[in-house]
Amino acid sequence: MQRRTFLTTAGVGVTAGLAGCLVDDGNGGNGGNGGNGGNGNGNDTADGNGNGGAGSDITVGIIYSTGGLGDDSFNDMANAGIERAVEDFGISYKDAEPDAPADMNQMQRNFAGDEEIDLVCCIGFDHATDLEENAAEFSDQQFVLVDAVVEADNVANYTFREHEGSFQVGHLAGLLTTTDYAHGGGETNTDETVVGFVGGQETALIDRFEAGYIAGVRHADDSIETPSAYAGSWNDPSRGQEIASGMYDDGADVVYHAAGGTGGGVFQAAQSAGRFAIGVDDDQSISAEDFSDVIVASMVKRVDNAVYDSVEAVVNDEFESGMNDLGLDDDGSVSATIGQDFEGELPEDIVDALEESRQAIIDGEIDVPDTTDDL
Amino acid sequence: MSGDGSKGSSEDGGWRERGGATLDRLVDASAAERVAISLGSLVFALVVGAVLVFVSGFVAECSSPFIYLPGLGYGCYNPLEMYWTILDGAFGSFTDLGQTLLQTTLLLFTGLSVAVAFRAGLFNIGTQGQMVLGALATAMTVLTVGEFVPDTLLGSLVVIPVGIVVGGFVGGVWGMIPGLMKAYANAHEVITTIMLNFVAAGVAYWLVQVHIGDLASDSVQTEPIPGVARLPASIDGSRFSLIALVGALAIAIGIALLYSRTVIGYDLRTSGIQEAAAEYGGVDARRNVVTSMTLSGVLGGIAGAIYVTMVQYRWQAGIPPLGFDGIAVSILAGNNPIGVIPAALLFGTLKTGSVAVDISLGIPNELVEVLRGLIILFIAMPEFFRLLGKHYGFGSEPVATDGGERR
């Protein structure tokens, strides 16, 4: 960290070209630094300025997943990352929103074949199969894939250990439902101990969320009921509301969703039932602020950092292919983030218990399952 | 133009008469006149679309507005630029052209599928479902058969036709179901085909997710089909295959000939349009309803087969709504198999062009969709009034005995 600070400071002072080199050198430790929000940002802005025009001729093509922009979640997170890169490095970007996975192939090819574009960011696992072929065909293009893995020399993969973060919010939900607690727009029902899970489409990825969550709930108390259901869609809030309402009616105190835009309906249901909900991907107490009085926490997955870091690597001309498997220990790449209205308002013993389980997961003392089969 | 049918004032003998006269003229319009009306409507739709895009630009937010009008504020969207981008995106390079032709080929199949049913007086909304199942059947077939054939041209000549036949067969069976329900249980085909779309999508999704899919992948999809089963790409950078387009054009011409030159075609047309008259003439109208829906389903299934072997190279949940676009294509073409060709080209252009708009302009894709809707609306309107007029006996010729076709 100290070395990095030194280099950056020096870099700003020296001529633009030299600054570029120096910053490049210092950047080895930069990937891990991504989670470091404000601090990392400040420095990076300086980098961008130091580089002058060098960074600004980079163009990124970004293709979202089918949930699309405006989900206050996964895709908006990716967009936040690229917007931050625009601010910090002066890059420009083109984006595309596929209506269906079938559109992804052509969009990838459009961007990959575009002379201007230096990096193609593919957001979401539906990109994987097409990218396998396109990465081979466009071997000069650099790609980033979030949430899946394509093994190629020109693809940088970012996957997250969502089950670890889900374990944490599950732990929180389990502790809450066994506690008499009221705050914001919700209160717990002390008669029953039930916490729910709502998934988008039934895929291995979302199964990972569910597995971690249920394991976390059981870590709090083995006897808690954990109903779970899938909406079959990433952008069907009314279906999400329907499912979650049913769960709240059955006595659920907390419902956790991993369903993209469908999750908006879960929050709605929580508000009308006067119970709690847990958001996903982004800190949804901020991104879906209307519901911040019931969003007790969010399982934040820093897709924005993945995008930002990969763009930064290209700006610094040190793109690296391969795997980035990010979990609780990687500077908050995955974390259980308490909602803004609940910060400091949760019972002390719950907060302590969460910190304990976090450390235990990082230390490997708790083995978090990544499929519901392993529960 | 279209509006005249309902417009008019009390002078000149009242709107009824004038409307009637307009309907007469529409019903009696020759093929050339109808093409002219369609082109005029297209231009009109483009103008209205331009105004709409321009106006929406004033309520949108953007970083670099293209125009400032005092009193109105900043306008974000330049409609001329949008049209240029659509054209450039659809025809600007060989790759773009290939992409446009690829969409056109698929729309030709789905458009023909809808048109075939329409010709028999049946409204097949189920092309989408027939396509989804046909696509899945083709994918599974070529995945299975592909293992047993050599990876050569000869292998392709076996695998691809087999895949297409199986896809067409499954689509045909799926189309036959609403046909049977219509013919023997009097269930309205609009309802049954719509509902069968959901059944098809659900069955396919479940099959792929739980049983026959690529379980290693997070996506709900089958394994990619082998190279031997892929239609050879004709243009660099696009998966467009000339073979498929030529096939589609041949089928369009074949269907046109079927209806205009053969007894079967004549029977199919008449039994749909005037069941009683056809029965009187010794035609089994019920069987013809089933035949028409099956044929429609076969074409839908082939659309799915082409989609898998030319475009996606696998089956994946979330097949684009080509079947529904086919309805628009068919309406635009006046349900004429030959008319489907330019209609499919127009929609293929808009489809490919709208991707370019999405990527390179700030104009939301939804506005391009609105434009597509406007085009259908404006072009279909004269046709709608023409059909309406014909139905109520306007025009100078009788209807049912010529098999419902007007030339």
Interface residues (C-beta under 8 A of the other chain):
Chain A: T66 K94 D95 A96 E97 D99 A100 P101 A102 D103 N105 Q106 M107 R109 N110 F111 G113 F125 D126 A128 T129 E133 D147 A148 Q201 E202 T203 A204 L205
Chain B: T95 Q99 Q209 D214 S217 D218 S219 V220 Q221 P224 G237 V311 Q312 R314 Q316 A317 G318 I319 P320 V355 D358 I359 S360 N365
